[in-house]
Amino acid sequence: MSHREISTCRVDSACGRESGVALVMTMLLIGLLTALGLGLTMMSTVETWLSAGLRTSQELSYAADAAVARVQVDLAASSDWTSLLTAAQTAPPSAFNDGIRLVTLADATVVDLDAETRALQTATDDRCGSRAVNPNCPEWRLFAHAPIGGIVPGRLVNLPVYVAAWIADDPTDADGDAASDSNGRLLIRAAAFGPRGARRSVDALVGRAGSAAQMLSWRELR
């Protein structure tokens, strides 16, 4: 083999190695750019989900607040809150009542208001004891329930949210009767139900203030 042939082989080998290295670097660069693109796409998707979740959470919080305000309207119109506490659960005395107790939302989520009432009462009994043990322990009555659009009719934005509110006697009156109001104060639990099981609840304590029902305390439940 001549000197020229040997030099050519050496040059070809070097070129082959350089081409191989360039191919590997190109593939690594393509992989890196692909991963970066996928990461940015995933980040954008997650941000969209988080934004939608935050918006839904805020809407449900506002809806629960609106339900409390709607109950206050009914309480202000009633001169006898004891009669509201003793009303049959099958016929809530609020005018804000669609008569449906097994509710199906737009995304096919089912809200069982009777089951919600039982769960609320069980949680309350666990905290203060049953009425057999503590006669001042609140006994919750389903008072009002309907789609949120029924509170503000004619709104341009029709939120797919259902709200319900329960009332109970204020236990601090210590009158030994959970079905009798003796201090002009009632508890309200309002819940807003949204798509895919989303929900928000608030607790409020209201009291008589002349012809109005005044908010005395409020807290959002998580």
C-alpha positions as CSV (number, residue, x, y, z in Angstrom):
1,M,0.0,0.0,0.0
2,S,1.4,3.4,-1.1
3,H,2.0,6.4,1.2
4,R,-0.9,8.2,-0.5
5,E,-3.3,5.3,0.1
6,I,-2.3,5.1,3.8
7,S,-2.9,8.9,4.2
8,T,-6.3,8.7,2.5
9,C,-7.4,5.9,4.9
10,R,-6.3,7.9,7.9
11,V,-8.2,10.9,6.7
12,D,-11.3,8.9,5.9
13,S,-11.2,7.3,9.4
14,A,-10.9,10.8,11.0
15,C,-13.8,12.1,9.0
16,G,-15.9,9.0,9.9
17,R,-15.2,9.6,13.6
18,E,-16.1,13.3,13.3
19,S,-19.3,12.4,11.4
20,G,-20.3,10.0,14.1
21,V,-19.6,12.5,16.9
22,A,-21.6,15.1,15.0
23,L,-24.5,12.7,14.6
24,V,-24.5,11.8,18.3
25,M,-24.4,15.6,19.2
26,T,-27.3,16.3,16.8
27,M,-29.4,13.5,18.3
28,L,-28.7,14.7,21.8
29,L,-29.6,18.3,20.8
30,I,-32.8,17.1,19.2
31,G,-33.6,15.1,22.3
32,L,-32.9,18.1,24.5
33,L,-35.1,20.4,22.4
34,T,-37.9,17.8,22.4
35,A,-37.8,17.4,26.2
36,L,-37.8,21.2,26.6
37,G,-40.8,21.5,24.3
38,L,-42.7,18.8,26.1
39,G,-41.8,20.4,29.4
40,L,-43.1,23.8,28.3
41,T,-46.3,22.2,26.9
42,M,-46.9,20.4,30.2
43,M,-46.2,23.5,32.2
44,S,-48.7,25.4,30.1
45,T,-51.3,22.6,30.6
46,V,-50.8,22.5,34.3
47,E,-51.1,26.3,34.6
48,T,-54.3,26.1,32.6
49,W,-55.7,23.4,35.0
50,L,-54.6,25.4,38.1
51,S,-56.2,28.6,36.7
52,A,-59.4,26.8,36.0
53,G,-59.4,25.2,39.4
54,L,-58.8,28.5,41.1
55,R,-61.6,30.1,39.2
56,T,-64.0,27.3,40.1
57,S,-63.0,27.5,43.8
58,Q,-63.7,31.3,43.8
59,E,-67.0,30.9,42.0
60,L,-68.1,28.2,44.6
61,S,-67.0,30.4,47.5
62,Y,-69.0,33.3,46.1
63,A,-72.0,31.0,45.6
64,A,-71.9,29.8,49.2
65,D,-71.8,33.4,50.4
66,A,-74.7,34.2,48.2
67,A,-76.7,31.3,49.7
68,V,-76.1,32.6,53.2
69,A,-77.2,36.1,52.1
70,R,-80.4,34.5,50.6
71,V,-81.2,32.7,53.8
72,Q,-80.8,36.0,55.7
73,V,-83.6,37.4,53.5
74,D,-85.9,34.6,54.6
75,L,-84.9,35.0,58.3
76,A,-85.6,38.8,58.1
77,A,-89.1,38.1,56.7
78,S,-89.9,35.7,59.6
79,S,-91.1,36.9,62.9
80,D,-90.7,33.5,64.6
81,W,-87.4,31.6,64.0
82,T,-88.6,28.7,66.1
83,S,-91.2,27.9,63.5
84,L,-88.4,27.6,60.9
85,L,-86.4,25.2,63.1
86,T,-89.4,22.9,63.6
87,A,-90.5,22.9,59.9
88,A,-90.6,19.4,58.3
89,Q,-87.4,18.6,56.4
90,T,-89.5,17.5,53.4
91,A,-90.8,21.0,53.0
92,P,-88.1,23.6,53.6
93,P,-89.7,26.9,54.5
94,S,-87.5,29.1,52.3
95,A,-88.9,30.4,49.1
96,F,-85.5,29.5,47.6
97,N,-86.3,25.9,47.1
98,D,-86.6,23.8,43.9
99,G,-88.0,20.8,45.6
100,I,-85.3,18.5,44.4
101,R,-83.3,16.5,47.0
102,L,-81.3,14.2,44.7
103,V,-79.6,16.7,42.4
104,T,-77.8,15.8,39.1
105,L,-75.4,18.5,38.0
106,A,-74.5,19.3,34.4
107,D,-71.5,16.9,34.4
108,A,-73.7,14.1,35.8
109,T,-72.3,14.6,39.4
110,V,-75.1,13.6,41.8
111,V,-75.6,15.5,45.1
112,D,-77.8,13.7,47.6
113,L,-79.1,16.5,50.0
114,D,-80.5,14.0,52.5
115,A,-77.1,12.3,52.7
116,E,-75.5,15.7,53.1
117,T,-77.9,16.5,56.0
118,R,-77.0,13.2,57.7
119,A,-73.3,13.8,57.3
120,L,-73.6,17.3,58.7
121,Q,-75.6,16.1,61.7
122,T,-73.2,13.3,62.3
123,A,-70.2,15.6,62.3
124,T,-72.0,18.0,64.7
125,D,-73.0,15.2,67.1
126,D,-69.4,14.0,67.1
127,R,-68.3,17.4,68.3
128,C,-70.9,18.2,70.9
129,G,-72.6,14.9,71.6
130,S,-76.1,13.8,70.5
131,R,-79.1,15.6,71.7
132,A,-79.8,12.8,74.1
133,V,-76.5,13.7,75.8
134,N,-76.5,17.4,75.1
135,P,-79.9,18.8,74.4
136,N,-78.4,22.1,73.2
137,C,-76.4,20.3,70.4
138,P,-77.6,21.8,67.1
139,E,-80.1,19.9,65.0
140,W,-79.7,20.8,61.4
141,R,-82.7,21.4,59.0
142,L,-82.4,21.7,55.3
143,F,-83.7,25.1,54.7
144,A,-83.0,26.2,51.1
145,H,-81.6,24.7,47.9
146,A,-81.7,25.4,44.2
147,P,-79.3,26.3,41.3
148,I,-77.3,29.5,42.0
149,G,-79.1,31.2,39.1
150,G,-82.2,31.3,41.2
151,I,-80.6,33.8,43.6
152,V,-79.7,36.3,40.9
153,P,-82.2,35.8,38.1
154,G,-81.4,37.1,34.7
155,R,-77.6,37.0,35.1
156,L,-75.7,36.8,31.8
157,V,-73.3,34.2,33.4
158,N,-75.1,31.0,34.3
159,L,-72.8,29.1,36.6
160,P,-73.3,25.3,36.7
161,V,-73.4,25.5,40.5
162,Y,-76.0,24.2,43.0
163,V,-76.3,25.6,46.5
164,A,-77.9,24.4,49.6
165,A,-78.3,25.9,53.1
166,W,-79.1,24.4,56.5
167,I,-80.1,26.2,59.7
168,A,-79.9,25.2,63.4
169,D,-80.5,26.7,66.8
170,D,-77.6,28.6,68.3
171,P,-76.4,26.3,71.2
172,T,-75.2,29.1,73.3
173,D,-78.8,30.0,74.3
174,A,-78.6,26.9,76.6
175,D,-82.4,26.6,76.6
176,G,-82.2,22.8,76.4
177,D,-84.2,22.7,73.2
178,A,-82.5,22.5,69.8
179,A,-85.8,23.2,68.1
180,S,-86.5,26.4,69.9
181,D,-84.8,29.8,69.4
182,S,-84.7,31.8,72.6
183,N,-81.9,34.3,71.9
184,G,-82.6,35.5,68.4
185,R,-79.6,33.7,66.9
186,L,-79.3,30.9,64.3
187,L,-76.5,28.9,62.7
188,I,-76.3,28.7,58.9
189,R,-74.3,26.1,56.9
190,A,-74.2,26.9,53.2
191,A,-72.6,24.7,50.6
192,A,-72.0,25.2,46.9
193,F,-71.6,22.1,44.7
194,G,-69.8,22.3,41.3
195,P,-68.6,20.0,38.5
196,R,-66.4,17.0,39.2
197,G,-67.1,17.0,42.9
198,A,-65.9,20.5,43.6
199,R,-67.5,22.1,46.6
200,R,-67.1,25.0,49.1
201,S,-68.9,25.5,52.4
202,V,-69.3,28.3,54.9
203,D,-70.6,28.6,58.4
204,A,-72.3,31.7,59.7
205,L,-74.0,32.9,62.8
206,V,-76.8,35.4,62.3
207,G,-78.8,37.4,64.9
208,R,-81.9,39.6,64.9
209,A,-81.2,43.3,64.4
210,G,-84.6,45.0,64.3
211,S,-86.3,43.8,61.1
212,A,-83.0,42.4,59.7
213,A,-80.9,39.3,60.1
214,Q,-77.4,40.5,60.9
215,M,-74.2,38.6,60.2
216,L,-72.4,38.0,63.5
217,S,-69.7,35.7,62.4
218,W,-68.6,33.9,59.3
219,R,-65.9,31.3,58.3
220,E,-65.1,29.3,55.2
221,L,-64.6,25.6,55.6
222,R,-61.8,23.8,53.7
